[in-house]
Amino acid sequence: MKNLTRLEELLLAVLAFYLFLSLHIAWWRFFVLLLLPDLGMVGYLLNPRLGAIIYDIVHHRGISVLLFIVGGLLQITWLQAAALILFGHSSLDRVLGYGLKYMDSFQHTHLGMIGRAADR
């Protein structure tokens, strides 16, 4: 089941890229900006609670879908592009086993423990 879920997430990332192409923006920008959502980890420099809140807002796919819809309704192409980058990034994170964070530590995600904490 875990592999099936990862395949589904990978296909969602491919869908994000496909929709990005429909915006008529240079395809390479998708890949150049794909790691930008990881700046959401900056909150962890202050404390795990704030880090988890910021990280989860940036990596929540519901928010990216909402931003895409708003961008479409208001005809703001850059907002749709940003939403697709967020969506694709979040899907690829889930392929790799990184999920939304709990507030106790960066390693505690909705998909389970990651890093050294997973070895315990």
N, C-alpha and C positions, 0 to 999 in steps of 0.2 A: 504494500500500500504506500509506503514511503517513496518508492521509486515512481509510482504512478502520480503521486502528488507533485514530485519534483518535475516530472515531464509536463504536467499541467502548468506549473509555474513557468517553465521554459517556453511553452507555447504562448503564454500570456505576455512574456517579454518580447517574443517575436511579433505578436499582435501589436504591441506598443510601437515597435519599430516600423511596422507596416503602416500604421495610422500616421506616424510621424512623416513618412514619405508622402502621404496624401496632403500634407500641409505645404508642400513645395518649398521646403527648407533643405539646404544641402545635407545629404544623408550622414556625412561624417560628423556633423555637429552633435548628432544623437550620441555617438560613441565618445566624443571629446567631453561632453557634459555628463556622461553617465555616472561618474563617481562623485559628482558635485553634491548629491543628497547626503553623502557621508559627513559633510560638514555639520550635520545635525548632532554629531557626537561631541561637539565642542562643549555642550552643557555638562558633560561628565567631568570637565575640569573643575567645576564648582562643587558638584555633589551628584551622587547616583540618582536621586529623585528628579532633579531638574534635567539631568542628562536623559533619563528615560522619557520624560514628558516631551522634550524637544525632539528626540530621536523618533518617538512613536508618531508625533504629528507629521514629521517629514516623511516617514515610511508607511503611513496609513494609506492603503490604496483607495479607500472610500473618499478621502480628501482629494486625491489625485483625480478621481472620476468626477467629483464635484467641480474641481477647477477646470477640467476639460469641457464640461457642459457649459459652465459660465463663460469660458473663452469662446465657445461656439455660439452661444446666444448673443454675446456682445461683439462677436467677430474680432476677437483679439488673438491673433495667430500665435504670438509669443507665449501667451498664457496656456494655450492648448499644447504647445511644444513642451513647455516646462512640466505640465501635468503628465504628458506621455513619458518624459524622462523620469519623473518621480515613480510612475507606475512600473516602467520597465526595470528601473533600479530595484524597486521593492520586490518585484518578481524574481529577479536574479539573486537577490539576497536570500530569498526563501529556497531557491534551488540549492544554494550553498549551505542551507541549514540555519541561516540567521533570521530571526523573527523579531516581532515587536518585543520590547524590553519590559521586564518587571522592574519595580523601583528599588529593589534591594541590591542588584548588581548588573553590570553590563552582560555578564555571561548567562543570566537567567532570562530566557526568552519563551515566548508562547509555543515554540517548537521544541523546547527542552533546553538543557544546558549546553553551552558551547565552550570551546577552548579547554584549558586544563580542568575546569570544573566538570566537564563531561566525562573525564577519565576517572573520576572518583566514584 
